[in-house]
Amino acid sequence: MSIHVVQPGDSLWSIANLYQTSMNAIIEINGLEDVEQIVPGLALYIQDDYIPPRHYQIKEGDSLWQVAKTFDTNINELIVLNPGIRQSNLLISQIINVPSSNPLPMETLGFLFPMSKENAEALLNGIAECLTYIAIVAYTFTEEGTVVIESADDTELVPIIKRFNIKPLLMIRNFSGGEFDAELAGSVLENESRRSQLVQSLVEQVTEKGYGGVSIDFEFIPPNRRLDFIIFLEALKRQLGDHLLHVNVHAKSEENITNRITGGYDYAAIGRVADIVAVMTIDYGYPTGPPDPVSPIWWMEGVIRYAVSLINPKKLQMALPLYGYDWRVSDQKTQAYSNLAAQNLAIVEGSTINYDFEAAAPWYPYWNGDEEHLVWFDDIRSFQRKYELLDAYQLLGTTFWHIRLPFPQNWQYMRDYFTIKKK
């Protein structure tokens, strides 16, 4: 594969000729709307015969011979991709490039809000091969611990997802009044009978509707309910049996048990109980906050490094955003766009797309009348860097929030270079 970053004077015709491909192929893979207009800084994914390297983090006792054998390559090729590397100067935690034709294996999960049967089939026809699990975002619970539907009915979705060879998970959130409710989570978790009711109610829904497991998304858990959350997860896993227990947790790079956002998560204990733990490495830049990248690479790596010190990486997923944010600079009013929509907005506005190499994230300014805006989003360059982290830290895989947001570059890249496990 190649990534072509558009330069002043480039046209789709000249780029297609350069890579000996067709304009239509470039348009389709990159979701372009206007064949006549592109902007400098736009990253275009071009399919070709080049295979990008894999990535490996050196561990104690590693040798170049062992690394080469693991990836079906040889020491000479390792040295070519890592000039100056020798057995004598290998450093623990050093990340090296590895030439290999072995695709990166992973388990992926896409979050999906309920939708019509026809729309679900159309969506999955395009991306089903890229997904191991789908978590249907449809449920919350009452103060008594009873599971209830918070959005449209999910009944038709479960069999459709199974037909596409994807395992459906019931996603449960502590959602009330359109937002996460810390008090709701705390009041149920602290009470033994309410916890038991929530476990029983979840298992009944999973069994009745044919789900393959549960994806927990309890946010802003009161820190003093930290142990109660573990007790709840242990009870739920016992009752779920062979059904999957997937737990989403807020990102952190150090422990602070009094923090109202992350203090309720005991990473190590959650990792022991859950089948999969997904760390939400998203929303570093967040709505109404200062304009910032959604998932800067330096922040993601700090979170992942901390998480793998407490959780088996083969149980661990990171999270990837299929969206970006548009901030009005004067008051930080924020609008979310899919990554594709953010890319195409830059083209419509005629804005040059900049790339922050430290964050590994694209951004651009534009003006709406006399109002200045800043947009941070992700493109194929930034996602490639994120997948390199997944590979280097040997994570289980990743989640995507959420899969109705179009990002065709990503799905094609996954089809070209990854092996997505099916369950």
N, C-alpha and C positions, 0 to 999 in steps of 0.2 A: 504494500500500500504506500501511497504518497499523500502528504498533506501539502497542498499548494496554498500559500498565503498570497492573496491578490496584491499586486504592485500597481502603482499608477501607470496607466496606459494598457493594462491587461484587458482582454475581452474573453468571453467564454470561447469564442472561436479560436483565439490564439492559444488559450490554455488547453483546449481539446487537441489541437494540433501538436502541442508540446508533448503531451502524454500519450498521443496516438490513441485517443478514445473519442467518443462522440459527445456532442453538446448535450444530447438528450440524457445520456448516462450521468453526466455531471449534474444536470438539473434535477433528475429524479433522486439520486442519492443524497443530494444536499438540500432538497426541498425548496428550490428557488422558484420564485413566482414570476420574475421578469427576465427574459433572456437578454434583454438589451441593457440591463443595468446591474452592475456589481460595484463594490466599493473597496478601496484599499484596506488591507487588514482582514478581509473576509477569508476564513479558513475553509478550503474546499477539500473534501475527501475524494481521492482519486484511486480507483481500484487498479492495481497492477500486480506484477509477479513478486515484488519485494516482500519479504517476510520480516516484520519487526522483531528485534531480539526479545527474549524473555529476560526476567530480572530475578536476581537471587541475593539474599542477604547472608553474608558469611557468618558461620557459627563456629564455636570452639571445636577444634579438631578437624575442621574441613581441610581438604586439599583440592588443588586445581583438578587433579585426576578424578576425584570423587564427583566434583561438580560437573565436569565434562561427561562423565559416565551417566549421571542422573538425567542429563538433558540430551543424551545421544549425540554428543558433539566431541571435539577433541581440544587438547590444550592449546595447540597452535591457533585455532580459531578464537579461543577465549582471549589469547594475548592480543590478537588483531583488534578485537572490539574493546579491549581494556589496555591501552598502551602503557607499558611500564609495569604491569602487574607481574608479580613473581610469587612463588610459594612463600618466600622469605619475608615478603612485605604485606601479606594478607592481614587485614584488620577485622576483628570481630565487629559485627554490625555494618561493615562496609557493604554497600549494594553494588553489584557488578552486572554488566550486560552479558547475556549468554546467547550465543547463536544457536537456535534450535528450531526445528520444524514441528516440534511437539506443541499442539495447541494448549492454551491455558484452560484447565478444567475448573468449573465453578458451579455453585448452586445460587440461583438468582430468585428474587421475589419482587413482584410488582404489586403495588397497591392499586386497587380499582374500586371506584364508587359504583353503586348499582346503576345499570343502564338497560336498555331494551335488548331483547334477544338478538334482533337484527344488527344493532350497533355493536354488540359484544362479538358476534361472529365476524363482522367486518374488521374489527380491531385485531382480534386474535389471528385471523388469517394472515396478517402481516408480521406479527411478532411472537407467535406462540413458541417457535423453536428457540427463542431467547430466554424463556422463562421456565423455572422449575416449579415455583409456587406463585399463586395469586392470593393475596389477602383482601377479602371483600370488606370495604369500609362501610359498615351498615349498622353497627350495634353499640349501645351503651348499656347502663344499668341503673336501677332505681336505688334509693336510699336503703331499701330492704334487701338489696342484693339480687334482684330479679333482672335478667337480661331482657332488653327490649330493643326493637328496631328504631334507630334514630333517623333513618332516611328511607328511601324507596325499598320495596321488597326485593329480596335476593333470591327468591325461590327458583327462578328460571336460570340464574347464572351458574349455579353449582354444576348441574349436568353438562352445560356447555363447556365450562372450563375443563372438566374431566375428559370430554370428548377430544379436546386439543392436547391431551396427555400432559396436563398441568394439575398439580395437587392444589385444591382450593382450601384456604384457611379462613376461619371466622375471625375477623378482627374486632376486638372489644376495646372501647375507649371510655375514659371517665369524662364523657362529654355531656354538657348541660347548658341550655340556652345559647348554643352556638359556639361554645368555647370549652377548653379543658377546665375541670372543676376540682381543685385541690381538696376542698371540703368534702365533696362526694367520695373521692378516693379514700380520704382519711377516715370518714365515718363508717365505711363498710369494712375497711381493712382492720380497724381497731376492735371490731366486734366479732367474736367467734361465730355466733349464729348467722350473722350477715355474710361473713366470709364463706361459711359452709353453703349458704343459699346460693351465693354467686358461683361457687364451684359446681354445685348440682345443676344450676340453671344453664351454665355454659355447656356442660357435658350433654344435657338433654338436647340443646340446640344442635350441637355437633352431630349427635346420633340421629336426630330426627331429619336433618337436612342433608346428611351425607358428606359433611366436611371431613377433610383429612387431618384437621387439627385446629389450633387456636393461635392467633397472633395477638399478644398483649401490647397495648399502647396506653399505659397509665402515665400521665405526665403531671409534673408538679406534685408528686407524692410528698406529703409532709415528712420531713426528715425523721421525726419521732415515730413514724410508721414504717420505717425502714425494715425492721425485723418482721413486722406483721406482713409486709409484702412477700418476704421469703417464705413465711409460713403458708401464705395463700398459694404461692407458686408450687410449693412441695405438695400440698393437698390436691391441687389441680392436676399436677403431673401424675400422681398416683391414680386418680380417677380416669385420666385420659388414656392411660396404658400405652398402647402402641401408637396412638395418635400423636401428632407432632405438637410440641410446645415451643413456640417462637416468641421471644420477648424483645421488644424495642426499648432502648434506653437512651437518654440524653447523653451527648458527648461531654467528656471531661478529660483533662490531661493530668489531674492530680486529685487527691481526695480532699473533700471539704464537706463533712457530714452536716454542717449547718446551712449549706447553700440550698435555697428554696427550689432550685431547678434540678440540681443533680444529687443533693444530699440523700434523697430517698432510695438511691440505687447502690446496693452493695455488689459491685461488679463480680467479685470472686464468688460470692454465694449464688448469685443469679446464674453465673456460668456453670456452677456445679449442678444446678437443678434443670435448667432449660436444655432443650435439644439444640437450639440455635439462639444466639444473642446478636441482635442487630444494633450497632452503635450509630446513632443519628448524626453522621458527619455532614450535616446540612444546616443552613440558616446561621452561619457565622455573621453574614450580613442578613439583616432581618427587617421586616416591614416596620416603618416609622423610626427605625434606628438610623445611624449614619450610613451613607452609601459605602458598601463594602462588598467584596466577593462573597458569593453564597457559600462556597466551600474551598477556601484557599488551601493550596497543597501543603504548606508548612504547618497549618493548623491541623489538617487531617492527619498528617504523619505523627504529630505530637499526641493526638487522641489515640491513634492506632497503636503507637508504641506503648502507651500506658495500658490500653485494653489488653494487649497480648501478654503483658506481664502478669495479668490476673485471670485471663480466660484463655483456654485452649484455642489457638487460631483456627483450628479445623472446626470449631463451633461458631466462629465469628464472621459476621457480615458487616461491611461498612455500608454507608448509604450514599446514593448519588441523586442529585437534583435534576429533574427534567425541566427545570424552570429557572428563570432569572427574575430580577427585580428592576423596576424603573422608579427612581427616586426623583421627586421634584425638589430641587436643591434648597429652595427658600424655606420650606417647612417640613421636609422629609416625608411628605405624603407619598405612599408607595403603591405601585400597581404590579401585579405578578404577570409574567408572560411565559409561555413555553419557550424553551431554548430556540426552537425554530422561529417562533413569532418574534423573539428578541433579535435574532439574526436578521430577519427580513424587515424589521422596523428600521434597523440601521441603513439598509439599502434604500428604503422608501425616503428616509430623511437625508440620504446622501452623506451619512456620517462615516468618517474613517474609524475603523475598529482598531483600538489599541490592545496590546497584550502585556499584562503584568507578569513578568517572568518569575518573580519571587512567589507570587500567589498562584501562578500558572492559571490565569483567568483572563478572558477578554472583557473589555469594557469600552463604552463610547459615550460622548456627550451629544446632546442635541437641544435645540430650542423650540419651544412651542409658544409662538408669539414672543413675549418678553420673559418667559419662564424657562430657566435653565433646568435640564434634566440630565441625570447620569444613570446609565444602564449597565449592570453587571450580569453576566450570564455565563453559560458554558458552551464550548464548541468541541469539535473532534480533537483539537490540540489538548485542551484541558482534560477531557475525558481519557485520552491516551495516558497522560501523566497519572491520573487517578488509578487506572488499571495497572500501571506499573507498580504502584504501592501495594495493591491487592496481591500481585504476583510476588513481590519481594518479601512481604510479611506472611506469605503462604496462608492467606485468609480463605475461608470457605467460599465466600462470594460477596454479593452485594444486593441491596434493595434499590428500588426505583420509586420515587414519589413524583407524580403518579402516572400510570401508563397511558392515560388518555391524552397526555400532553405530548405532542409530536416532536420527535427528534430522530429523523431518519438516518442521519450520519451514524448515530450510536448503534442502531439495530443492524445496519449493514456491517459495521466494524465487528460486532459480536459474531455475526454469521461467518465472517471471513476468518477470524482468528481464535475463537474460543470454542471449547466443548462444553455445552450446557447439560448438566446432569439432569436426568428425569427420575422421578420417584414413583 
